[in-house]
Amino acid sequence: MPQIGVLVSSLLLAACAAPTRAENPEAFAVVSEGRIPAAQSQAFADCLLDGFDKSHNWAEDVRSRQQRRTDSYRVETVAPMGILYASADVFDDGRIRLTEGAMNKPRQTQGEKETFSACVRQFSGVEVRRREASRR
């Protein structure tokens, strides 16, 4: 019988997962955006993933992931329960964008912001515009 309780608890927790950018775009804000040479999109995404992985210490239950999408790479930092801390899109045409969850404390995404800036500096011919943390 305890197994049924665990199953029910797991199902309830799964139903409480945090919203995604597609489901709730107003819960996220663009922090930086710009453009890199299109030929360097994949290398830029790899740079972000390496840096996002280092943005949180080993004791935090935070992980980074990289996904290939139709016209871009997406690199994200995700906390337990699917809470999205930061998300970067690296488009095949060279556009880049860093987004953070509106509910995050600035400290939670500081490493990702620093990584984004460091990767931008690493690639030549880059133009980037920083945005103030504006919420929709």
NORFEN-V714823 format. One record per residue. N is the residue number from 0. RES is the residue in three letters. SS is DSSP state (H for helix, E for strand, C for the rest). NEAR is the number of other C-alpha atoms within 8 Angstrom. D_LAST is the distance of its C-alpha to the last C-alpha in Angstrom with 1 decimal. Layout:
n: [N | N]
res: [RES | RES]
ss: [SS | SS]
near: [NEAR | NEAR]
d_last: [D_LAST | D_LAST]
This chain:
n: [0 | 1 | 2 | 3 | 4 | 5 | 6 | 7 | 8 | 9 | 10 | 11 | 12 | 13 | 14 | 15 | 16 | 17 | 18 | 19 | 20 | 21 | 22 | 23 | 24 | 25 | 26 | 27 | 28 | 29 | 30 | 31 | 32 | 33 | 34 | 35 | 36 | 37 | 38 | 39 | 40 | 41 | 42 | 43 | 44 | 45 | 46 | 47 | 48 | 49 | 50 | 51 | 52 | 53 | 54 | 55 | 56 | 57 | 58 | 59 | 60 | 61 | 62 | 63 | 64 | 65 | 66 | 67 | 68 | 69 | 70 | 71 | 72 | 73 | 74 | 75 | 76 | 77 | 78 | 79 | 80 | 81 | 82 | 83 | 84 | 85 | 86 | 87 | 88 | 89 | 90 | 91 | 92 | 93 | 94 | 95 | 96 | 97 | 98 | 99 | 100 | 101 | 102 | 103 | 104 | 105 | 106 | 107 | 108 | 109 | 110 | 111 | 112 | 113 | 114 | 115 | 116 | 117 | 118 | 119 | 120 | 121 | 122 | 123 | 124 | 125 | 126 | 127 | 128 | 129 | 130 | 131 | 132 | 133 | 134 | 135]
res: [MET | PRO | GLN | ILE | GLY | VAL | LEU | VAL | SER | SER | LEU | LEU | LEU | ALA | ALA | CYS | ALA | ALA | PRO | THR | ARG | ALA | GLU | ASN | PRO | GLU | ALA | PHE | ALA | VAL | VAL | SER | GLU | GLY | ARG | ILE | PRO | ALA | ALA | GLN | SER | GLN | ALA | PHE | ALA | ASP | CYS | LEU | LEU | ASP | GLY | PHE | ASP | LYS | SER | HIS | ASN | TRP | ALA | GLU | ASP | VAL | ARG | SER | ARG | GLN | GLN | ARG | ARG | THR | ASP | SER | TYR | ARG | VAL | GLU | THR | VAL | ALA | PRO | MET | GLY | ILE | LEU | TYR | ALA | SER | ALA | ASP | VAL | PHE | ASP | ASP | GLY | ARG | ILE | ARG | LEU | THR | GLU | GLY | ALA | MET | ASN | LYS | PRO | ARG | GLN | THR | GLN | GLY | GLU | LYS | GLU | THR | PHE | SER | ALA | CYS | VAL | ARG | GLN | PHE | SER | GLY | VAL | GLU | VAL | ARG | ARG | ARG | GLU | ALA | SER | ARG | ARG]
ss: [C | H | H | H | H | H | H | H | H | H | H | H | H | H | H | C | C | C | C | C | C | C | C | C | H | H | H | E | E | E | E | E | E | E | E | C | C | H | H | H | H | H | H | H | H | H | H | H | H | H | H | H | H | H | C | C | C | C | C | C | C | E | E | E | E | E | E | E | C | C | C | E | E | E | E | E | E | E | E | H | H | H | E | E | E | E | E | E | E | E | E | C | C | C | E | E | E | E | E | E | E | C | C | C | C | H | H | H | H | H | H | H | H | H | H | H | H | H | H | H | H | H | C | C | C | C | E | E | E | E | C | C | C | C | C | C]
near: [4 | 5 | 6 | 7 | 8 | 8 | 8 | 8 | 8 | 8 | 8 | 8 | 9 | 8 | 6 | 7 | 9 | 8 | 7 | 8 | 8 | 5 | 6 | 9 | 8 | 7 | 11 | 12 | 13 | 12 | 12 | 11 | 13 | 11 | 10 | 15 | 11 | 10 | 7 | 10 | 15 | 9 | 7 | 11 | 13 | 8 | 9 | 12 | 13 | 8 | 11 | 14 | 10 | 8 | 10 | 9 | 6 | 5 | 4 | 6 | 7 | 9 | 8 | 11 | 9 | 10 | 7 | 7 | 7 | 4 | 6 | 10 | 15 | 13 | 14 | 14 | 14 | 13 | 11 | 7 | 9 | 8 | 10 | 13 | 13 | 13 | 12 | 11 | 12 | 15 | 12 | 11 | 7 | 13 | 13 | 12 | 12 | 14 | 12 | 14 | 11 | 8 | 5 | 9 | 6 | 6 | 6 | 8 | 12 | 9 | 13 | 11 | 9 | 8 | 12 | 10 | 8 | 8 | 11 | 11 | 8 | 6 | 10 | 8 | 6 | 11 | 7 | 9 | 7 | 7 | 9 | 5 | 7 | 7 | 8 | 5]
d_last: [46.9 | 44.6 | 43.4 | 42.0 | 40.1 | 38.5 | 37.6 | 36.0 | 34.0 | 32.9 | 31.8 | 29.9 | 28.1 | 27.3 | 25.6 | 23.2 | 21.8 | 18.2 | 15.8 | 15.7 | 13.1 | 14.8 | 14.8 | 11.3 | 8.9 | 5.7 | 8.0 | 8.2 | 7.4 | 9.9 | 12.5 | 15.2 | 16.5 | 19.8 | 23.1 | 26.3 | 29.6 | 29.2 | 32.4 | 31.0 | 28.0 | 29.9 | 31.2 | 27.8 | 26.4 | 29.5 | 28.9 | 25.5 | 27.0 | 29.8 | 27.6 | 25.1 | 28.3 | 29.5 | 26.3 | 27.2 | 30.7 | 33.0 | 32.7 | 29.1 | 28.5 | 26.0 | 26.7 | 25.5 | 25.9 | 26.1 | 25.9 | 27.1 | 25.1 | 26.2 | 25.1 | 23.9 | 24.3 | 21.7 | 22.3 | 20.7 | 21.4 | 21.7 | 22.8 | 24.9 | 23.8 | 21.7 | 18.9 | 17.2 | 17.0 | 16.6 | 16.9 | 18.2 | 19.0 | 22.2 | 23.0 | 26.6 | 26.2 | 25.2 | 21.5 | 19.9 | 16.4 | 15.6 | 12.6 | 12.5 | 11.6 | 9.2 | 12.4 | 14.7 | 16.7 | 17.0 | 20.6 | 19.9 | 18.5 | 20.6 | 23.3 | 21.1 | 19.7 | 23.3 | 24.5 | 22.2 | 23.5 | 27.0 | 27.0 | 25.7 | 28.7 | 31.0 | 30.6 | 32.0 | 30.6 | 27.0 | 24.3 | 21.0 | 18.2 | 16.5 | 12.9 | 12.0 | 9.9 | 6.6 | 3.8 | 0.0]
